[in-house]
């Protein structure tokens, strides 16, 4: 072969590689440089697209990801679940559960759940933290648990607050008809915005610095406008507008802890788990007792919410459990500037029959609700003193300066059949509660990172030390120290009290065991002999976070090696072997 041809063939692939490497530019830290699955994280995806993203992630990483339908929504859409882990049986590892979009208008939880699945898989090869995490843990990710409502919000006429419900028809106004008086797009612009009318008795005036915004006139000051609600007609002739829209029930009031009927908790529907979506999710979770932590993505206002949802449920959260939540929540405040760690009933409002309360009190799982997006993300400053998290008017200025008016429909006149001369205008449905595109990816990453921090601290059980001591007459005492090296205990206090999950089982795989003891004080030989099980298996009700327990066996003979099995609903199933040290 001609030597020049040989040289060209030998080095041509290197040249191509070098060229491609150069074209990729400089890797941005913390982000996959050339992901197998290319996804834009500055937009929102409909149900078909969400399904496609799940399939693409699973196809790109079949050794890490399993995709399955766990049931059907009311309208027949599959509720997708991704199981992500590296090696071993998923059910034998401590698991973390993530869902989004239980409220159909609170859409970005889906994108953040998908971002988490994408980030875990795309970074598994190169980031040691992710490698270790997926070796130790299992992730169950359900991007949307209200797929009917999600697609309705994206594709149909709604405002930022609707539909919060799913799409099972309900007679909201008691006239015997179902969902017969929904919004009407009066001006035909594809948006549902507000109606206002000039009135000598109106109490609203345009903001002096931005006339798009309506504000209350000061006491003693004459008003100019009255607000008439969102665009609509009296479609059923009952004298009300938009009073029987899609739904209404609240999918986050349908869960089996402290459920209350509709007259106490509006939106509660018929009975716990009465909805096909929540029923399917409940059965999925019940079949996976290894779930030790959970993250539920909602919007709005930038919060890490923990339970209890109601004041009377304070007994469910012991001081030791609250201490765990405090570390997680306060760390979250550092990770996501502007977000606050809060308690649902105390800092927001009372919730009965909520999913996160059921996870904590019904399943023994540390659970957070992240209320995504907040006015605190708009500008590099906090609102003025006295301005709360829900009434910050900087959204108008932000739209003007950074979105160039894209979020607002300008006020235009319209002749309404009932109200006469009105004007229609206001924010579009995908503003305020939902992130503008360029903020979505940043907040997705920060919330994902908080979720991974929470998941990292689900229990990890290790055999720290095993010692032996000869007792004479051919018997040996073996003492093992079992540590939980993460923050979250194997059992929350409520779990221990009501035996939601079975205790931890520590088994010495040795056929010559004649007694087993859970040691209260190994130094002084104070322990409690186990009854009811094989003497090789010792029950431990709880191993607190960042702590350890000591167990002891009396065996015939003098073994030199140990084989200890740790079986824990939340701490996983693992086998540990090694040499026994002599005391």
Beta strands, then each sheet from edge to edge (+ up, - down):
strand 1: 65-72
strand 2: 78-84
strand 3: 94-100
strand 4: 137-142
strand 5: 194-198
strand 6: 204-206
strand 7: 214-216
strand 8: 225-230
strand 9: 291-299
strand 10: 303-306
strand 11: 340-343
strand 12: 366-372
strand 13: 408-416
strand 14: 420-427
strand 15: 461-472
strand 16: 475-484
strand 17: 504-508
strand 18: 513-521
strand 19: 526-529
strand 20: 537-540
strand 21: 547-556
strand 22: 561-568
strand 23: 572-579
strand 24: 581-582
sheet 1: 1+ 2- 4+ 3+ 9+ 12+ 10- 11-
sheet 2: 8+ 5- 14+ 13-
sheet 3: 6+ 7-
sheet 4: 19+ 18- 21+ 16- 15+ 24+
sheet 5: 20+ 17- 22+ 23-
end
